């Protein structure tokens, strides 16, 4: 027999932006050693009861591009049986990325060959003398694992669990849990101390990957910072992803430095003077002066390969929303449309009863009744129907950021450069299936010094009232931006998925069919989460710098996890039903009737959900023909138990957790996990620059209170200045120059598809290709997704669907499965990969 092992020449993440073509030849020199391979039979030796093995040394034979091939010839006894796996020891001087091992019989490639797909880092023997086990592409339930592979199956899982002690090393592949105890940095600055999220009733939260870094000196319960954050070795970015991410990040850092350079870093609070200043970010850009060496030198030093293409003029791309219609953000109809077809379609909900009543303690927060009365509603809908009839006929909808935000108002207001309210925004559904906003209520809770303050703002043709309406919308947009980034996006995708990844790697063998189903949907998530904990959601990070809740942002996310998050409502149908945006109807498509038929996210999302569900159901049925096969699968049950009791330990005793009793429940659980990691994330992520790249459309922070707000002393929010200079006053409320441009730069990075992006349903895993039943099921899945692309195109061309089609209206493409690289506003990657 002959074995050919293919090793990919890659410097991984360590080389950053360096052009690999310049170092490949020298890098090959590090691969002069052999690969020791020990092939394992599927069955134990009958006489000895031991595993059947054949050992061989593979030598470097050839190099093609970035691939180095190692070859070895060997013989096996006639009674050896089927090869089930291979133990590998890397005798090179450096770690290698082992792609696959192809085994052929009699030196012929045809029917007599098998492939062991590896796609994993193997450490040098000098780093780890432990042999790595790689199995063939055939999947086995625990109960059907051949005798020769059972011990190795258990041993591989044990190696990935670790022992829960010590600091993790970059080369390790250990998966374990920890709380979010690394957000603060009290050793560098006491103001950067942050509470631990997870493990307490006060701050419940999902778990993240344990790194084992030593505690801080000032807080023994918090983890200290380091130059990098551990993730298991195979969770790191690919070299293409690294190059793309670093390149985008460096470019974006330059964008973010622009206002700082302009203002000589004098004051982070300097705002834009007017809308002309904002437009110049796109129209003229910023020319870096010749005597300013910092930004250009940084780029050139870190990424020599872009030196020749770097331009002294730096400017932002005009977001698609503004390209289509520069003034769209001002229109109430667009403000409403974005609740259904924008970047946060997960917040709009049906109003089920009037009056609106807060559930918070009135002794602490003041009277619970909303100031949005039936009289106001009926006036704003021009007496078309009574308020009660509007509720009964399901014509009233709401963005409700009242009870979640109100407990944070006072402590946020103690911080400089920001303010906060609890808010409710009411919408009326018109006969053409579009929403129009009719009222915004902003509330400041009572305090020992001041009574509760609340006011309702409505659209108006009066100049003063119209400007107040714009201010109120700016505050609501800031609330929506915070809710979107901290809850709809981070918490419900990134934060919630990481425990699934950890549990799967600890409890499901790599040859378990459910592991192989889920694995593509976990790609890069742990790495991007680690980067987020370092730069985005950390104390003093970009979120705390640029969003209204500042240092309390992650506490808000924790409160939402406590009050809102339930696994059984994370699937799309359940989420829509919970918000009153759909109800069950056996005669409707997908078994649901939407409350608003022209709800682009929901309508397109249900197509994707249904396609995922059909694929997963076929897959599950292939391996679990009887309910007992589900309940008796020890690895599967351990996985799901660990998701609940360790990954989401603060909610482990909730009664709503599904119990894996049969294939139907299992398929629904797996569909939910895949949906969240892929389509849910795509819906809230890849439109961020299109909608937030022009920040007046989605300001992340409102820095000043409403001009009409009064406190007990009678002082207001600067009403006289507002009347005299409303635009200048609005600019003071909007994000500062630094806040705005940093967020715009980050949104540009986050909205970007890497050239090596793997899209939902685009390519089958090797294990599925080798199984005719699964291959056929996946081909149906792929074909259905291509059909869905066409259906979405048709919908976007229908002039009757006004939330998709109209003069200057941005088509809804976030649920189109496939995309080119870059910022495209479409495409559903397999995983939460950015």
N, C-alpha and C positions, 0 to 999 in steps of 0.2 A: 504494500500500500504506500501511498505518498500523501504527505500532509504539507500544505502550503499555508503559512500564517502571514497575513498582511498587516503590517504595522504602518500607521500613518505618521509621517514626519510632521510634527507640530510642536511649537514652543508653548502652546497653551496660552494662558493669560499673562505669563511672565514677560513676554516680549512686547506687550502693548501694541503700539503703532509701528514697530519696526517692520520694514519690508522683508518678509520671509525669504524672498528669492535671493537676498544677499547673504543669507546665513545657512541655507539648506545644505550646501556642500560640506561646510564645517560641522553642521549638526549631525550629518551622517556618520562622522567619525565616532560619535558617541555610541553608535550601534554596532560595534565590532564584536560584541559578545554573542553568545548563543541564546536560544530559547529552549529551555528544558521542558519537554511535554510528556505527560504521562496519561495515555488514553485509558479510559475506564469503561468496562463492559456494563451493560444494563443489568445483568444478573450476577449474583454471587457464585463463586466457585462451589460446586456441590460437595466436593470432598473436604475442602478446608473451611468453608463458610466465610471466606474472605473475598474482597473485591478482586475482580480480574483486572490486571493492569499491564500495559506495555509501555515502557519508557523509551524515549528517543531524544537526541539533541538535534535541534534544527539550526542550520547555519544560514547566514545572510547570503542570498543568492542573486538578487537583482533589485534594481530601483527603477520605478516608473513614476515620474513626477514627484509627488510627495509621498508615495507609497514604497515601502521597502518590504520585500518578500523573503521570508525564511522558508527553507524547504528541508524535508527529512523523509527518507525512505525507511520502511520498517515492515516486519512481518508479524502476523498474529496467528495464534493457533486456530485450527479449523473449528474448535468448539468454543471460541472466544465469544461468539454471538455478536449482537448489535453494539456498536459504540454508543455510549450514552452521555459521555462528557470527556473533558480533558483537564488535567491539573497542569498549571503553567507556572514556571519559575523564570523570572527575567534575569539573565546573567549579563546584561549590559550595564553600563555605568550610570544610566539615567532611566527614569520611568519611561514607559512606552504606552502609546495608545493602540491597543490591539483591536483591529477591526473585525476580523473573522479568521477562521481556520477551515480550509476546504480539504476534505479527505477524499481521495480517489482510489479506485481499485485497478490494479494492473496498468497504472499510468494512463488510463483513458478517462476522458471526461465525457460523460453521457449519462446513462441511467445509473451507473455505478459510482455515484458520488454523494456526499452529504456535506452540509455546511453547519458549522458552529458559529453563530453570530455572537460576537463579544461586545464590541463598541464600549470598551472600558479601559481605564488606566490601570496598568500593572506596574507596581513599583520595582525598582532594582533590588536585587538580592541583598545588596549592602544596606538597604533601607528596611526591607521586610523579607525575611527568609521563608515566610509562609507561602505555600503554593496556593495559587488562585484556582478555583474551580469554575469552569464554564461548561454549561450543558448544551446538548443539541437543541434544535428548534422545536422539538416535540414537547407539548405541554402535558402535565400530569396533575390530577388532583392528588392530595396526600395519600388517599386510600389506594390509589392505583399506581403509585410510584414503584418502579421495578426495584427488586431487592438490592441490586448493586448500586443504586443511587440514593437510597434512603438515608444512610449516614451522612453522605456528602451534602444532601439537601438540608439536613438539620444543622450541620456544621457551618454551612455558608450563612444561614440565618443568624446563628449565634455570633458569628464574627461581626455582623453588621449591627448587632445590638450593643456591643461593648459592655462595660461593667458599671457605667455611670460615674466613674471617677477620673480625675486628671484632666488636664487641658488637652483638647483635641489638636492634633497635628494636621497640617494642610494636606498631607498625602493619605490620610486615613479615610475610611469609608464607613464610619460609624454614625448611626442615626439614633438620637435620643432626644428627650424633651426638656424644656426649661421654660420658665416664665419670661415675660418681657421685662427683665431686670437690667437691661443694658441701654435703655433710652436716655438716661441721665448721665451726667459727667460731673459729679460733685467735687472730685479731686481738683479739677481745673478751675471750677467756679461754683460757689455755693448756689448761685442763681440757676444753675443747670441741673440741680438735683431734681429727680422726677420719681413719682411713685411707681412701684412695681405693678405691672398689669398682669393679672392672672394669679390664682391661688388665694384670693380673698373675696369676701362678700362685697367689699367696697369697690374693688376694681376687678371684676371678672373679665377674662379674656382667653382666647385660644392660646395654645402653646406654640413655641417656636423651637428651632433646633438648638440643642445644648452645645455650647462651645467650651465650657469649663474654664474660661478665663478667670484669673484671680479676682477677688472682691476689691472694691475701691477702699481706700484708707478711711474715708469719712463715713461710709455707709457699708457695713459688712454684708448687707443683703443685696447690694447692687454690684453688677459685674463691671470690671474696669474696661477701658477702651484699649484697642490695639490698632496696629497699622492695617490689619485685614481682619475679616470675620470668617471664621471657619464655616465651610459647608463641606459635606462629603465629596470626595474627589470627583466622582462622576457627575456631580450636580453643577460643576463649573461651566462657564460659557465655552462654546467652541471658539476656535481661533477667529473664524469669520464674524461671529457674534461679538467677540471682544473688540476686533478692529472697528466694526460698525459702531458699537456702543461708545468706545473711547473717542472715535472721530466726531460723533454727534455731540458727545459731552464736551469736548474741548471747544468745538465751534460754539456751542451754547454758552459755555462759560464766557467766551469773548462777548457774545451778545449781552450777557448779564453785566459785564463790566462797563459797558458803554455809558450808562447814566452815572455810574460811580466815577468814571474818568471825567465826564462832563462837569460833575459837581465837585471834583477834586476830593471825593470821599468826605465832604464836610458834614453832610447830614443825610441820614438814611430816610428822613421824613420828607425830603423835598419832592413835591408833586409836579405833575404837568401843569403848565399854565393854562392851556386850552386844548381843544381838539386838534388844532393845527399841529401842535407839538407831538401829539400822539400819531397823527398821520405821517409825520416825517420819519418815524421808525421804519415805515415801509417804503415811502416815496423817495427819500434822499439817503437814508441810512446814516451812518456815522463814520467819518474819516478819522482814523487813528492818527494823531499828530506824529511827525517824525521823531520828536523828542520824547515820546511816550513809548518806552521799550517793554513794559510789563506784559501786556496781552499778547503782542506779536512774538516776543521772545519766548513766552510760555508755550505757545503753539509750536514754534519752530524747534524748541528744545525737546519737547515731548513727542513730536511726530514729524520727523525730518521728511517723511515721504510726501507731506503736503506743502513743503516750503515753496515750491515753484508755483503752486496754484493759489496760495494765500493772497487775498486782496486786501488792500488798505481800507477799502470801503466795506463796512459791515452793516448788513441790514436784514430785517426779518422778511420772510415770505408773507405775502398778503394771504390771510386765511380764506378758504373757499367761500365761507359765508359772506365775507365782505367783498370778495371778487364778484360774486353774483349780484349783490345789492349792498352798496356801501351804507345805506341808511336802514337796513332791515332791522338792526338791533333796537332801533327806536320804536318800532311798531308794536303795539299791544298784541296784535295777532301773532307776530313772530315770537314774542315773549311766551305766549300760551302754547304755540306750536311746539316749541322746544321741550315742553313737558312730555310730549308724546313722541317726538322724533329727534330729540337732541341727545346730549351726552349723558343725561341723567333721567332716563325714562322710568326709573324705579320708585319715584316718590309720589307721583300724582295718585290721588285716591278719590273714590266716590264719597260724597256727603250722604250719610244714611239717615241723619236726623237733625232737626233744629229744635232748640237753639244749640249752638256749639258750646260745650261745657268742658273746662279743664278738669283733669283727674288729679291735679296736684292739690296739696293741702292748702286750703284758703287762709288758714291761720298764718302760714309762712309766706305765701305768694300773693295773697289778696283775693278779691272776688273772682270766682271761676268762670262767670258768664262772659261769653264773647261780646264785644261791642258791635259785631256785625249783626244787626237786627234784621228781622223780616222786612221791615219798612225799607231799609237800605237796599236789600236784595231786590225787592219789587220795583224800587225806583230805578235801579241800574239795569234791570231787564225790561224797562219801559212798560211795565204792567202787562207783559205778554202772558203771564200766569202768576198765581200766588206763589210765595216761597214754599209753602207746603206742597203745592202741586209740582213745583220744580224738583223737590226731593222725591216725591212719589214717582215722577216720570223719569228719574235718574238723569237730571239735566244739570245738577250742581256737582262740581268737583273741587278738590282742594289740595294745595301744598301745605302740610301741617308741620311747621317747625316751632310749635308753641311749647308743648310740655317737655320735649327733649332739650330744648335750648334754654328755657327759662331758669332752671336751677344754676346755670353758668353765668347769667347776666351780670350779677354784682361783682363776682371775682374777676371776670374778664374786664369789667369797667375800671377795676383798680389798676390795670396795666396801661401803659402809655401807648398812644397811637392807635387805639382801636375802640370799638364800642360793640354792643350786642343788644338784641331784643329777642323775645319770643315772637314768632310771626305765624299768621295764617293768611293764605292767599286764596281767594275764592274765584272760581271760573264758571261760566255758563256755557252749556253746550248748545250751539246754534243748530238750526235745521240743516245746514250744509255740512254737519259733522266736524266743524271746527270749534275750538274753544275761544272764548274771549274773557279776559280778566275783568272782574267787576268790583273787587274790593281787596284791600290789603290792610290787615290789622297788625300793628306793632305794639308790643307790651313790654313795659319795664315793671318787674315785680316790686311790691312794697318793701320798704326797709325801715329801720328805726328812725331814719332822718326824713324819708319821703313816703308819701302814699303811693299806691300803685298808679302807674300812668299807662294809659292805652289810648290809641287813636286809630280811626279807620280812614283810609285814603282811597279815593275813587278817581277814575278817569274824569277829566274835565276839559272843557274848552276855555275856561278861565285861565289866564296866564299864570297866576300864582299857584292855583290848585294843580295845574298841569305840571309845573316844575316840582311841586311837592310829590306828585304821583311818580315822577321820574326818580326822585330821591328814594321813595318807598320801594320802588322796583329795584334800585341799586342795593338796598339792604336785603331784600328777599333773594336777589341773585347771589349775594355774598353768602347768605344762609344756605342756598342750594349748592353753591360751590363747595362749601365745607362739608355738607351732608354727602355730596357726591364723592369727594375725594377720600373722606375718612370712613365712610360707611358703605355706600353702594359699591365703591371701588376697592379700597384697601381691605376693610373688614370682611366684606362678603365674598371677595375672591382671594386675594393674596393671603390674608391672615387666616381664613378658614380652610384653605386648601393645604397649607403646610402640614397640619396634623395628619391629613390623609396620606401625604407623601411619606412622612416618618413612619406611620403605622404600617403602611404597605411594605416598606423595606424591612421592617423589623419582624413582620408576621407572615408575609406572603413570599414564598420562594420565587425566585426568578423564573422557575418553570411552572408556576401556578398559572392557570389560564386567566384568572382575574388580574394577577399582576401584569401579565402581558397585555391585557385589555387596557389597563389604566396607565401603564408606564408612559406612553406617548403624551399623555395629558399632564404629566408632571415635569416636563422638560424645562429647565432653567428657572423654575419658580423659586427654589430655595436660594439660588444665587441672587436673583433680583430682589428677593425679600431681605437678604443680608445687606445689600447695597442700600435699600430703602431705610433699614434701621440705622445705617451709618450716616446717610446724608439727608433723607427726606423727613422721616417721622421722629428723629432723635431730638433731644433737647437742644435748642438753638439751630435746628435744621431748617430746611426750606419751608416746610409746612408751618412751623412755629413762627417763622419770619414773615409769612405772607398771607396767612388766613386769619379771619376775625378772632378765632378763639385762641390764637397765639400759643402760649405754653400749656393751655388746657386742652389742646386739640385731641391728644390721645386719650385723655380722660373722657371727652365727649364720645370718642369711638368705643370706649369701654362701657359707657352708659347705654349706648345703642346695642351693644352685644347683650347686655343684661336685659334690656327691655324688648328688643325686637328680634334677635336672631333665634331661629328655630330651624333645625335641619329639614324637618318635614315641610317647611314652607320655602325652601331655597330653589326647588324646581320651578320652572316658569308657570305652569298651570296653577299650582298652589299659590304662588306669589300673586298672580293676577286675581285669583278668587279672594285672597286675604284683603287686598286693597279695594275690592268691589269693582275691579275693572273687567271682570268676566264672571260668568256663572255657568254652572254645568248645564248642558243641553245635548241630549243624546242625538238630536237631529242636526246639530251644527257641526261644521268641520272641526276636527280635533276634539269633539265633544264639549266645546266651550262656545258660548256666545259672548262676544266682546261688548262692553258697555258703550264703547265708541268704536264703531266699525272701522273708521279710518284712524287707527292707532298703529302707525308704521312699525314701531318696535315689537309690539305684541303680535301683530299679524304675521310679520316675517319671522319673528322669533319662534312662533308656534310651528312654522314649517321646519325650522332647524331642530327644535325639540322633538318633533314627531319622527324626523329622519334618524336622529340619534337613538331614540327609543326603539325604533324598529330594528336597527343594527344591533343594539345591545341585547334586545330580547332574543334575536336569532342566535347571537353568540352564547348567551346564558343557557338557552334551551339545548344547545349542542353538548354542553358539559353537564347539565343538571336536568336530566329527564324526569326525575322524581323529587318531590319535596324533601325526602330523606337525604338525598345527596347534598342538599344545601345545609340542612341542620347538622349533618354528620361531618361536614368539612371543618376539621379542627383549625386549619390555618385561616380560613375565611372567618369563622366565628371569632377567633382570637384577634384578627385584624379589626373587625367591627367593634368588638368589646374595647379594644385599646383606643380606637377613635373616640369613643364615648367617655371612657374612664380616665384617659390620660391626655389625649389631644384636645378634647373639649371638657376637661375635668370639672370645670366650674358649673357645668350643666349636666353632669353625668346622671343625676337622679331625676331628670325631667321625664315625664311619662310619654312624651311625644316621639321619643326615639324609635324608629322602625325596628322590628325584630326580624332577623333574617330566618324566616320559616319556610319559604318556598321561592321558586324561581321568579315569580311575579314581583314579590317585594324586593328581591335582590336586583332584578333588572331596573326597578324604579330607583333604588338607591344609587346604583352605578350610573344611570342616566343623569341623575341629579349632580353627582360629582363631576361627570364629564361636561355637562352643560355649564356648571359654574366655572370650571377651569378654562373653558373655551369660549362659548357664545356669550355668557353673561359678561365675562371680562372684556371681550371684544366690543360689546355694546357700550360699555362705560369707559373704554380706554382710547380706541383708535379714532374717535371724533374729537378728542380733546383740543387739538390745535385748531381744527376747523371752527370750533365754537368758542374756545377760550383764548385763541391766538390774538384776537382783538378784544382786549380786556374790558372795555366798556360793556360788551355783551354779557360777560360773566366775570365781574370783579370778584376776587377772592376775599376781599376785606372791605368793610365800610368803616372808615376811620373816625367819622364824626357822627354825632347823633342827629336826629331829625331837627330841622330848624324850629319846629313847633313844640318840641318837648319842653315841659316846664318842671322845675323842681320846687320844693317848698318855699324857697326864697324868692321865687318868681323869675329866676334867671332862665332863659331859654337857650336854644341851641344856635343862637346867632341869627334870629329871624330878620332883623333889620339889614344886616349885611347880605343875607340871602335874597331879599327883595331887590336890593340895589345891584348885586352881582351874582345872579344865580349860577351862571356857568363856572365862575371862579369857586363858588362854594361847593359845587358838585365835584370839581377837581380835588378839593381838599378832602372830600369824602372818599373818592376813588383811591385805589392803591397808589403808593408813591412810585417814583420812577424806578427805584431799585426793586421794590416788590413786584411791580408789574413786569419788568423785563426779565427778572429771574424766573418768574412763573411761566412767562411765555417761552423762555428758552427750555425749561424743563418739559413743558407740554409738547414742544417740538420733538424732544428726545422720546418721550413716552408714546407719541403717536406714530412712531416710525417702525416699519417692518424691516427686519434684517434680511439680507439676501439669502440666508440659509433657513428662513422661516419654514416651518412644517405646518401645513394647513389641514384643517379638519377634513377627514375623508379623502385626502389627496393621494396618499401612498399607504399601502398595506404593510404591516410588519412582516418580517421574514417568516415567523411562526404561522401566520395566517395564510401566507402564500403556499405553504407546504400542506395545507389541509384544504381539500377541495370544497368542503361544505362552507368553511369560513371564507375561503377565497370568493366563492359565489355570493355570499352574504355581503361581503365588503364591496364587491363590484356593484351590487344593488345600491348600497349606501352611497358610493361615489357617484353613480348615475343619478340618484335622487338629488344630491347636492348640486349637480350641474343643472338639473331641471329647475331647482329652486332659484338659481342665478337668473334664469330666463323669466321666471315668474316675477321676481323682484323688479327686473327691468321693465316688464309690462306694467306693473303697478306704478312704477315711477313715471311712466309715460301717460297715465290716465288722468286727464284734466279734471275728472270728477273727484279725484282724491287730492283735495287741496292741501293736505298736510305733507304731500310729496311733490306736487306739481303746481306751478304757478310762476308768475313773473318774479324772477330772482330767488325763488324758493330752492333751497338746497335739497337735492334728492336724497332719500334715505337709503344708504348702501351699506350700513354697518353690519347687516346680517348677510351680506354676500360672502360666500365661503372663501373665495380665492382672491388673491391680490398680487400685484407686483411689489417689489421692494420700495421702501420709502414711505412718505406720509401720503396715504391714498384715501383715507376715510372709508376703507372697505377691507374685507378679509378677516377670517376667523382662524387664528392659529390654534393648533391642538391644545396649547397650554397657556397658562398665565406667565408669559415669557418676557414681559417688559413692564 
